[in-house]
Amino acid sequence: RLRLHEEKVIKDRRHHLKTYPNCFVAKELIDWMIDHKEASDRETAIKLVQKLLDHSIIHHVCDEHKEFKDVKLFYRFRKDDGTFPLDNEVKVFMRGQRLYEKLMSSENTLLQAREEEGVKYERTFVASEFIDWLIQEGEATTRTEAEQLGRRLLEHGIIQHVSNKHHFMDSNLLYQCRMNFRRRRRLMELLTEKSRLMPESHDSPFCLRKQNHDNRKHTSFLSVSPTKEIKIVSAVRRSSMSSCGSSGYFSSSPTLSSSPPVLCNPKS
């Protein structure tokens, strides 16, 4: 979305003497995706953008077209008009992304290689030290509040116990980040039909809820909802999630994909 803004694909446009702010033309977006190798052909590009439309990432400026077509219609990212559904799931995810960036800063020494029960793990943090850090950074005011934040991050698959045996608690247990928020993804990853046979990647920011260590293979864009129905996950850039196995510690916790689409967005 930011790249589209920078390259003037998203801008204020006029039609029939009316101005539509921060919108893009469907046909021009398809052109841009082809030029930037985000899609191999126009048909694929349409399928990709349709997923964004289906999951309330974008919408028609007047909410009149639910099917994305390669024509001169105006669409807009919901983040650009304030109608993106910022429910609790998204808020926790975005907070996790912000904390991840802080943890990965060069000045931070919280993440280190450590051992637990004779096994060495990379980039771990001690729960009690993480709580100290959250309070120091102003993310929480008390240890109880910080512990509750850690538990929410674990339940949403953003962090996990190194051997997946414990929930988050104020202790000397070791935990790790589950996601690499900095990995550059391509839109083509949204088309997951062929990738369902691919093994999960711990390098993916979408690798969530693999709360076990078996060898079953899943796509990196699937998520298990509370009813264990498999759904495709769509998300904004850098804040997308995928999941992996469904039989682990918190496999039945809600996911971003289970959030209903916003149905009350005002017309432009």
Salt bridges, closest charged atoms under 4 A:
GLU7 OE1 - HIS36 NE2 2.99
GLU28 OE1 - ARG13 NH2 3.04
ASP31 OD1 - ARG42 NH1 2.74
GLU38 OE2 - ARG3 NH1 3.57
GLU38 OE2 - ARG184 NH2 2.85
GLU38 OE2 - ARG186 NH2 3.93
GLU43 OE2 - LYS47 NZ 3.90
ASP63 OD1 - HIS59 ND1 2.67
ASP70 OD2 - ARG42 NE 2.56
ASP80 OD1 - ARG1 NH1 2.53
ASP80 OD2 - HIS5 NE2 2.85
ASP81 OD2 - HIS59 NE2 2.58
ASP81 OD2 - ARG76 NH1 3.45
GLU89 OE1 - HIS156 NE2 3.31
GLU101 OE1 - ARG182 NH2 2.95
GLU101 OE2 - ARG238 NH2 3.34
GLU116 OE2 - HIS161 NE2 2.56
GLU117 OE1 - LYS165 NZ 3.03
GLU129 OE1 - ARG114 NH2 3.53
ASP132 OD1 - ARG143 NH1 2.45
GLU137 OE1 - LYS102 NZ 3.60
GLU139 OE1 - ARG95 NE 3.32
GLU139 OE1 - ARG98 NH2 2.83
GLU139 OE2 - LYS102 NZ 2.96
GLU155 OE2 - HIS167 NE2 2.97
ASP170 OD2 - ARG143 NE 2.82
GLU189 OE1 - ARG183 NH2 2.89
GLU193 OE2 - ARG196 NH2 3.39
GLU200 OE2 - HIS202 NE2 2.77
ASP214 OD1 - LYS210 NZ 2.31
ASP214 OD2 - ARG216 NH2 2.45
